[in-house]
Amino acid sequence: MTELDQPDSLPSGLRLAVMRLARRLRQQSVGQVTASQHSALATVGAKGPLSLGEMAAIEQIAPPSMTRIAARLEQMGLVERQVDPADRRIARLAITAAGASLLEETRTRRDLYLARYVQRFTEEERAVLAAALPLLERLASDE
């Protein structure tokens, strides 16, 4: 019986493996962007122009923290403020070309990093990983 055969060891082993992998992938980031800034930038890139309140809710962080993150992203030229056409009192953040480029370059680097390691696996091991993807996606979802 292996350690992962123990009922409580699977969650612990999975947590450690996912955290290590996430750390290694974060190390493949481009530019001087923190993990929180990258996450916020990716949210703006995926969901379109968002208010700071919407971003804070999506990122599940306090509004003052989101204000600091957004200010830094704007300072770096990765996002820009746009006036909401329906309510001119509200500013929305939109991704800039530089922000989209940074996200794409980071995604490419991370994918290449994973591809190098996955190539070392046997065909059967790659099939196991492919079969596990839907389960990992379910674990990562909010449902």
N, C-alpha and C positions, 0 to 999 in steps of 0.2 A: 504494500500500500504506500503510495507516494504522499508527500505533504499536501498536494492539491486534492487528494481524495478525501481529506478531512472536510466535513461540511463547512466549517468556518474559514478554511484556508483559501477556498476559491475566491471569495470577495477580496480578501487581503492580498492574495497573489495578483489578481486582476488589477486592483488599485495600484499596487507598486509598479507593475509592468506598464500600465497606462501613464502613470506619472513620469516614469523614466523616459518613455517614448515621447511624451509631450515636451519634456525638458530638452531632449535632443532635437526635436523639430523646432522649438523656439530658438535654438542656437543657429538654425539655418535662416533666420530672419535677415532682411536687408535693411540697412540704415540704422539710425539710432532711435528706434521705436520700442517702447516697452511693451510687454505682453498686453497690458490693459489698453494702451493706445492702439495697438494692432487690432485687438478685438473690436474696439469702437470703430476704427477705420473700416474693418471688414463689414460691420453692421451697416454703416452708411453706404458702403459700396453695394451691398446686397439689397437693402430695403429702400434705397433712394433718399432724397432729402428728408431729414428728421429733425424735430425739435429736440432741445436738450432734455426735456422731460421724457419724451418718447425713447430717446437713447438710454437714459438712466434706467427706465423701466425694463427695456430689452436686455441691457447689460446687467441688471439687478445690482446696481450700485447707487449710492446716495447722490442726489442732484449736485451738491457742491463738488464731489469727486468728478462727476461727469463734466462740470463746468471747467475744471482744471485740465482734464484730458482734452476736451474740445479746444480749449485755448491753445494748448501746446500743438495739437494737430494743425490748427489754423496758422500758428506761428511758423510751422515747418512747411506750410504751403500744401498740405495734404488734403485739407478740406477748406471750404469757403462758406461763409454765411450768406444766405439768400433770404430776402424778405418773403414771408408767406403771402401769396396773392389774395387769399381770403381774409386774412387778418394781419395787417401791416405791423402790428405790435409784436408778432411772433417771428423769430429768426429760425431758419432751418439750416442745418448743415448738409452740404452736398460734397461729394468727393470730387477732387480736382484730377486733371490728367496725371499729375505727379503722384497723387495718392493711388490712383488705379494702377499706374505703372509699378509702384512699390508693392502693392498687393500681388500683382501678377508675377513679378520677379521672385517674391518670397514663396508663392505657391509653387512655382517652377523649381526653385532650389529644394524645397521640402519634398516634392514629388521625386526629384532625381535622387535625393538622399535615400528615400524609402526604396526606390527602384534598385539602387545598388545593392542594398541588403536583401531584398526579396529575391533577386537573381541568384543569390547563394543558396536559397532553399531548394529542396527537391520539388518536382512537379506535384507530388502528393502533399507536401507541406503548403505549397501555394494554393492548392485546392481546399485545404482545411481553412486557410486564412480567408479565402473567397467565400466559403460557406459560413464563416463566422461574421462576416461584414453586416448582414442584416441584424444579427443579435447585438453587435456593438452599436449599431445605429439606434436600435431600440433603447439600449442602456443610456445613450447620450441624449435621447429626446426628452422633452418635458412631459410626455404622456405617461 
